[in-house]
Amino acid sequence: MKQRKIILGALSVVTATVVGLVACKKGFNDKADRSLSAGITATCSTPGSCGDSTITGVITSDIYLQSCKEYHLNGLVYVANGAKIIIEAGTRIEGNAGTAGTPGTPGGGLVITRGSQIIADGTETCPIVFTSYRWDGAPQSGDWAGVVILGNAPVNKTNPLIEGIPDNPPADAHYGGNNCNDTSGILRYVRIEYAGYELSPNNEINGLTFGGVGCGTVVEHVEVFKSRDDAFEFFGGTVNCKWLVAVDALDDMFDTDFGYVGHIQFALGLSDLTRADISQSNGIESDNDGTGSNDNPQTYPQISNMTIIGPGCSLASSTMPPANGTYGRAAHLRRNTGFCISNSIFMGFKWSISIDGAASQNKLFVSGVSSFRNNLVHACDTAYKRENPASGVWTTDALAWGNKQYITPGANDSILLLDPYDRLTQDFALPRTNSPAKNSVFYSGCFDGGCCSFSFTSVDFKGAFGTTNWAQDINYGGWVRYYAD
């Protein structure tokens, strides 16, 4: 999370407008070379076959999006007043371009406000795709704004305004409350591509932002691809997630702060091999808040079966253009965050697991609130690092807690995934037969820091995958995109 204030400029339209065009655009099937890459297979409707629609302003009553239409988000679109946006499986929603400068206007984006819901229930063969307005041309990271979901679950700030939203939005964009079990709807088999429109340097919205989202919300099989900021960011809340994929985020893959106490199981994060952020690109970044306060609830993400694949040792220590971006750490745990991380794989960064700051270090090494157990950790230089104060590595502790350490010039020399640096290979992130990730005892001893009941699924492998690939590439009939066409 970048600590910043973003002013986007007021929207001129404050009532929902949906404009249906009389003539259909060229059908999706006419773009044979893009049929798989847009996430729609022959069993789904053809987006655009029954018209186009532009959505703008504030939606205050239930709206249903059909998969046969092609939808365009013009500016930030807010779902408010308890309304639902219901999206049919196989639907494609495109974010329109924005205007940079001062004042600027954001690229098209979707904001689900407190009390409202999104019902986006796709399938593996008909995922729901949020993408760039130029998805069939030359889409770029940051072409449009992104998706923001706000709820009534606890956060450790008083009625905060979500990052990336103007001070005077046409709908209430604050988040947080007292309902741990609050629901903001369903995100299932959803892909979010090329989000993070940049109004000015370092002023972007994440691919998918959660603000105070409760554990009544279903989040399963969701990918963020090529975001210009973080892929997933959790500002407080209790939402639990399974089967997440973060590919080529400019900033962090998974970012938790403001008192997030939910659970994440089965998640894959891949570094972009062509760029890194000036604020450093990490796998996990976690803070209690920007100042490391003791405000409650305190951030305590519980993570199991995550695979973080960094850039590899040849890039991990480099300074990347533009603006001297750099790769950070597989996990940067700082500013008084707590955490429970287990049964996971971290590989391909110079420093892998960093505990930054005395408050976060005390939670792991002194009070035992935090836990880091039963993980496989590769590093190009240092697997386990203490920072600020820099009191050295913590290899002895880490190994005593059932973790394994590998410091080698090749990120996959000992982890032994199938082929983690060749995404064209089907099942590239699954463990080989002789991988230490296989035939593993499952660790489930995390302290439940939240107020929702949740149980991790016990499995016999470390990392995101065992023998089954739940994140198959679109070119193999799946729902996930691993590389740009």
Secondary structure, DSSP 8 states (H G I E B T S, - for coil): -----------S--S-EEEE-SS--S-GGG-GGGTTTTT--TTS--TTTT-EEEEEEEE-S-EEE-TTSEEEEEEEEEE-TT-EEEE-TT-EEEE---B-SSS-B--SEEEE-TT-EEEEE--SSS-EEEEETTTTS---TTSB-EEEEE-SS--SSSS-B-TT--SS-SS--B---S-TT---EEEEEEEEESB---SBTTB---SEEEES--TTSEEEEEEEES-SS-SEEEES----EEEEEEEEESS-SEEEESS---EEEEEEEEE-SS---TT-B-SEEE-SSTT----SS----EEEEEEEE---HHHHT-EETTTTEEB-EEEEEETT---EEES-EEES-SEEEEEESHHHHHHHHTS--SEEES-EEEESSEEEEEESS---B-HHHHHHTT-EEEE-SSTTTTT-BS-TT-TTSTTTTSB-TT-TTBS----------SSS-------SBSSS-SSS-SS-BGGGTSSB--S--
